[in-house]
Amino acid sequence: MQLTNYYDHPEHQLYVVFQFYEAVHADEFEQMIIVEQIEFERYFDQEGKRPRHLFGIHKRYNQKAMHCNNMLHAKHRMKFIPNAWLRYVVLIVTLGMLIVALVGYFLSR
């Protein structure tokens, strides 16, 4: 089970492989690493359950590549609670429970 979209290259330990399942994300990642002047190789893999875009990047660029990867995921991430009203309800309920807990603490002293 893989929780990240990157892993060490199975054959060349000096490289990291980044994988993207959506072409839009892969193209955007490519533009970001070009701007950062990171050398890379791109490969489109159609084998397996889902086609994927693979980027091979040398580990000397690891910090810059990770930054680009994190910025890409931050840009395209979904909100934890997508509905604004539901977010406010959860916030109000949590705040209410905190107030009740504090009142109970101070009254029990």
C-alpha positions in Angstrom: 0.0 0.0 0.0 1.5 3.3 -1.1 0.3 6.5 0.6 2.4 8.9 -1.4 2.8 9.6 -5.2 6.5 9.1 -5.1 8.9 6.3 -4.4 12.6 5.3 -5.0 13.3 4.0 -8.5 13.3 0.2 -8.3 16.5 -0.2 -10.4 18.4 3.1 -10.0 18.6 4.1 -6.3 19.8 7.6 -7.2 16.4 8.5 -8.7 12.9 9.2 -7.3 9.8 8.4 -9.3 6.8 10.7 -9.1 3.5 9.3 -10.5 0.3 11.1 -11.5 -2.9 9.5 -12.7 -4.3 12.7 -14.2 -2.7 14.3 -17.3 -3.5 17.8 -16.1 -1.6 17.3 -12.9 1.3 15.7 -14.7 1.5 18.6 -17.1 1.3 21.1 -14.3 4.0 19.3 -12.4 6.2 19.2 -15.5 5.9 23.0 -15.9 6.8 23.5 -12.2 9.9 21.4 -12.4 11.0 23.1 -15.7 10.7 26.5 -14.0 12.9 25.1 -11.1 15.4 23.9 -13.7 15.1 20.3 -12.5 16.4 17.6 -14.9 13.8 14.8 -15.4 12.6 12.0 -17.6 8.9 11.6 -18.3 7.2 8.3 -19.2 3.6 7.4 -19.8 2.8 3.9 -18.5 -0.4 2.3 -19.8 0.1 -1.0 -18.1 -1.8 -1.9 -15.0 -5.2 -0.8 -13.8 -4.9 2.9 -14.5 -2.6 4.7 -17.0 -0.1 6.9 -15.2 2.4 9.6 -15.9 5.9 8.9 -14.4 8.7 11.3 -13.7 12.2 10.2 -12.9 14.1 12.8 -11.0 17.7 12.5 -9.6 17.8 12.7 -5.8 20.1 15.8 -5.9 16.9 17.7 -6.9 14.8 15.9 -4.3 14.1 19.0 -2.1 13.0 21.2 -5.0 10.9 18.3 -6.6 9.2 17.6 -3.3 8.3 21.3 -2.9 6.8 21.3 -6.4 4.9 18.1 -5.6 3.5 19.5 -2.4 2.5 22.8 -4.0 0.7 20.9 -6.7 -1.2 18.8 -4.2 -2.0 21.8 -2.1 -3.4 23.6 -5.1 -5.7 20.7 -6.1 -6.7 19.3 -2.7 -10.3 19.0 -1.7 -11.6 20.6 1.5 -12.1 18.2 4.4 -15.7 19.3 4.7 -16.8 20.6 1.3 -20.1 22.2 2.4 -19.6 25.6 4.1 -22.7 25.3 6.3 -21.6 21.9 7.6 -18.1 23.3 8.4 -19.7 26.1 10.5 -22.0 23.6 12.2 -19.0 21.4 13.1 -17.1 24.4 14.4 -20.0 25.7 16.5 -20.6 22.2 18.0 -16.9 21.8 18.8 -16.8 25.2 20.4 -19.9 24.5 22.4 -18.5 21.2 23.7 -15.3 23.1 24.7 -17.2 25.7 26.6 -19.3 23.1 28.4 -16.1 21.2 29.3 -14.5 24.4 30.7 -17.6 25.4 32.6 -17.7 21.9 34.1 -14.1 22.0 35.0 -14.3 25.3 36.8 -17.6 24.5 38.6 -16.2 21.2 39.9 -13.3 23.0 41.7 
